[in-house]
Amino acid sequence: MHFLTFIEHKLIINSILCSHFKLVIIMVFTGPSDEKFEKWAMKESGIVDCNSEGECIKDNKKIRFSSSHMCDNGIFTSYEMNYVYDNGQMTTLRTLGILGVIF
């Protein structure tokens, strides 16, 4: 039966810690940008023809940008955008971005 020596055990722990540290650094520097999120949100939700005043078209109906929220904690970024139809109905788009990919 082979037991790991203290030095082997320490090398394994250092290797694991170093790998985790590298992964966190990569995640911090590869979060998706606001622009990338906005493009993704428009494509996925079917919102088109937005003007500078925040008025857009979705399903041939006028929809207005209401508010947005972004939370970037370094490892991942979460986004939320709110739109309101003329009748007062609200639509919220929520998503999560990790390693430059938006889900």
Protein Blocks (a to p, Z undefined) as FASTA:
>chain_A
ZZddfklmmmmmmmmmmmmmmmmmmmmmmcccfklmmmmmmmmnopahiafkopaceehi
acddfbdcdddehjaccdddddddfkopacddddddeehiaZZ
